[in-house]
Amino acid sequence: MIAGGKHPDFPIDWNDLFDRIGDEEIILEFALSFVRNGEKLIGSLGQAVTGGDPEQIELYAHALKGSASNIGAVPLAKVAWQLEKIAAEKHVEKAAEWFEKICPAFQTLKSLLEQPDWMQQTKNAALVKAL
């Protein structure tokens, strides 16, 4: 279990998420969608990185950044943005390094979202952060 507030870079910023969506039922739907579709998105991004295709890397990194942002996953969105930027600048030689940063950030987020009390953990982390 990820202890809410005890992880220095908690995977979800509750305040960002709630400000963006404003409804916990919709937040739950977004989270379920992210868990369902995230693996496929990461797989497609990984294939694009392996293939060295900057346009595909940029496309999938952009999609991941958007999906992560939609659920307040600021740490993941930041690294996805870096990969998107690298691909846009055609620096594909750096793509694998950034993809390696995305994978653990994604797994941490996915592990949190698969826990039944993820929303409460996220709220607790926001409270601790505010102190």
Stockholm file with secondary structure:
# STOCKHOLM 1.0

chainA/1-131         MIAGGKHPDFPIDWNDLFDRIGDEEIILEFALSFVRNGEKLIGSLGQAVTGGDPEQIELYAHALKGSASNIGAVPLAKVAWQLEKIAAEKHVEKAAEWFEKICPAFQTLKSLLEQPDWMQQTKNAALVKAL
#=GR chainA/1-131 SS CCCTTTSTTCSCCHHHHHHHHCCHHHHHHHHHHHHHHHHHHHHHHHHHHHHTCHHHHHHHHHHHHHHHHHTTCHHHHHHHHHHHHHHHTTCGGGHHHHHHHHHHHHHHHHHHHTSTTHHHHHHHHHHHHHC
#=GC SS_cons         CCCTTTSTTCSCCHHHHHHHHCCHHHHHHHHHHHHHHHHHHHHHHHHHHHHTCHHHHHHHHHHHHHHHHHTTCHHHHHHHHHHHHHHHTTCGGGHHHHHHHHHHHHHHHHHHHTSTTHHHHHHHHHHHHHC
//
